[in-house]
Structures are given as structure tokens and as C-alpha cells.
Amino acid sequence: MDLQADKIELVKMLLETEDRDLIEAVRDLFKSRQEDFWPGLPVHVKKGIKKSKKQATCGLLTAHDEVIKKYSKYL
């Protein structure tokens, strides 16, 4: 089935159901997919992300392979 046919089938199912809980669950699913996670992050996490992005922009990154080589003895 192609995407358009899938959408039509879902619309038909929604129109035919009388299950309010199911309709609300579908609505909640759509809302959860559209919400931005950033506002829900703690301040310290946001600061860490911003710091990491700045370091990446400045070229202050270490390759994953180098980190693994250096710290593999502790794993």
C-alpha cells in the first residue's frame, strides 16, 4: 500500500470508531511527535549542549576512536 492509501485507511478507521480513548490516544501521539523537547530539558543539560556545540564549532573535538583507545583500559 502506498502512503496516500495508508492515510485514507487511517482516516476511515478514525471516522468509523466511537472509541473516544482511541481517538484521544491518536491525538496525543500526534502532539507528542510535534512537541519540542528543548523547553523540557533541565538548565544544566541545556548549558552542556550549548557548550558542546560551541566546542564543535571551534574544532575542539576528539574522535571517538581516539577516546576509545585512550580509555579502553578502564572499560
SERO-4910 file (N, C-alpha, C, O; in steps of 0.05 Angstrom, whole numbers):
BEGIN
 pado doro    nc1    nc2    nc3   cac1   cac2   cac3    cc1    cc2    cc3    oc1    oc2    oc3
  Met    A     17    -24      0      0      0      0     18     25      0     38     26     14
  Asp    A     10     45    -15     26     69    -15     18     87      8     -2     82     22
  Leu    A     33    108     12     28    126     35      0    138     34    -13    139     55
  Gln    A     -8    148     11    -35    160      9    -57    141     16    -76    148     30
  Ala    A    -54    116      7    -74     96     14    -75     90     44    -96     86     55
  Asp    A    -51     89     56    -49     85     85    -63    108    100    -78    103    119
  Lys    A    -59    132     91    -72    155    104   -103    153    102   -117    158    122
  Ile    A   -112    146     78   -141    144     74   -153    122     92   -174    126    104
  Glu    A   -139    100     94   -148     78    111   -150     87    140   -169     80    154
  Leu    A   -130    101    149   -130    111    177   -153    131    182   -166    129    202
  Val    A   -157    148    163   -180    167    165   -206    152    167   -223    159    183
  Lys    A   -210    132    151   -234    116    151   -238    103    179   -260    103    190
  Met    A   -216     92    189   -218     79    215   -225     99    237   -241     93    255
  Leu    A   -213    122    236   -220    143    256   -249    152    254   -262    156    274
  Leu    A   -258    155    230   -286    164    226   -306    143    235   -328    149    244
  Glu    A   -299    118    233   -317     96    240   -317     89    270   -336     77    279
  Thr    A   -296     96    284   -295     88    312   -311    107    330   -314    130    325
  Glu    A   -321     95    351   -335    110    372   -319    110    398   -328    119    418
  Asp    A   -295     99    396   -278     96    420   -263    122    425   -243    128    412
  Arg    A   -273    138    444   -261    164    450   -232    161    460   -215    177    453
  Asp    A   -227    140    475   -200    136    485   -180    132    462   -157    142    463
  Leu    A   -189    117    442   -172    112    419   -166    138    404   -144    144    396
  Ile    A   -187    154    401   -184    180    387   -165    198    402   -148    211    391
  Glu    A   -168    199    429   -150    215    445   -122    205    444   -103    221    445
  Ala    A   -118    179    443    -91    167    442    -78    175    415    -54    181    415
  Val    A    -93    175    394    -82    183    368    -75    213    369    -54    220    359
  Arg    A    -92    229    380    -87    257    383    -61    262    399    -44    278    392
  Asp    A    -59    248    422    -35    250    439    -10    242    424     11    254    427
  Leu    A    -12    221    408     11    212    392     20    234    373     44    239    371
  Phe    A      2    247    359      9    268    341     21    292    356     41    303    347
  Lys    A     10    299    379     21    321    395     49    315    405     66    332    404
  Ser    A     53    291    413     80    283    424    101    284    403    124    289    408
  Arg    A     94    279    378    113    279    356    119    308    348    140    312    336
  Gln    A    102    326    354    106    354    345    119    371    367    129    393    361
  Glu    A    119    362    391    130    378    413    160    380    411    174    361    404
  Asp    A    170    403    419    198    408    420    208    399    447    197    406    468
  Phe    A    229    383    448    240    373    473    256    393    488    259    391    513
  Trp    A    266    414    475    285    433    487    273    446    512    287    447    532
  Pro    A    249    457    512    238    470    536    237    452    560    238    462    583
  Gly    A    234    426    556    232    408    578    258    399    590    258    385    610
  Leu    A    280    407    578    306    398    588    314    415    612    308    439    613
  Pro    A    328    403    632    338    418    654    359    439    645    372    435    624
  Val    A    363    460    660    381    481    653    410    471    649    423    478    631
  His    A    418    453    668    446    443    666    450    427    640    473    427    629
  Val    A    430    413    631    432    398    606    434    417    582    450    413    564
  Lys    A    418    438    582    419    458    561    446    471    559    457    475    538
  Lys    A    457    478    583    484    490    584    505    471    572    522    480    557
  Gly    A    503    446    579    522    426    568    520    423    538    540    421    524
  Ile    A    496    423    528    492    421    499    503    446    485    517    444    465
  Lys    A    497    469    496    507    494    484    538    495    484    550    503    465
  Lys    A    549    486    506    579    486    509    591    466    488    610    473    475
  Ser    A    579    443    485    588    423    466    586    433    437    604    429    421
  Lys    A    564    447    431    561    458    404    582    479    398    593    480    376
  Lys    A    588    495    419    609    516    415    636    503    411    651    512    394
  Gln    A    642    482    427    668    468    423    670    456    396    691    457    383
  Ala    A    648    445    386    648    433    359    653    454    338    667    449    319
  Thr    A    640    477    341    644    499    322    673    508    322    683    516    301
  Cys    A    686    507    345    714    516    347    733    494    340    758    498    340
  Gly    A    723    471    333    741    449    325    754    435    348    774    421    345
  Leu    A    742    437    372    753    425    396    740    398    401    729    393    422
  Leu    A    742    380    382    731    354    384    752    333    385    774    337    374
  Thr    A    746    310    397    764    287    397    749    264    384    726    259    391
  Ala    A    761    252    365    748    230    350    741    207    369    756    202    389
  His    A    719    194    364    710    172    381    731    150    383    736    140    405
  Asp    A    744    143    361    765    123    362    788    130    381    799    113    395
  Glu    A    796    155    381    817    164    399    809    162    428    825    154    445
  Val    A    784    169    434    774    167    462    774    138    471    782    132    493
  Ile    A    764    121    453    763     92    460    791     81    465    795     66    484
  Lys    A    810     88    448    837     79    451    849     88    477    862     73    491
  Lys    A    844    113    484    855    124    509    843    112    534    857    107    553
  Tyr    A    817    107    533    803     99    558    794     70    558    780     61    576
  Ser    A    802     54    538    793     26    537    803     10    560    790    -10    568
  Lys    A    825     18    572    836      3    595    818      6    619    820    -10    638
  Tyr    A    801     26    620    782     30    642    755     17    638    738     16    656
  Leu    A    751      7    614    724     -5    607    723    -34    614    703    -47    609
***
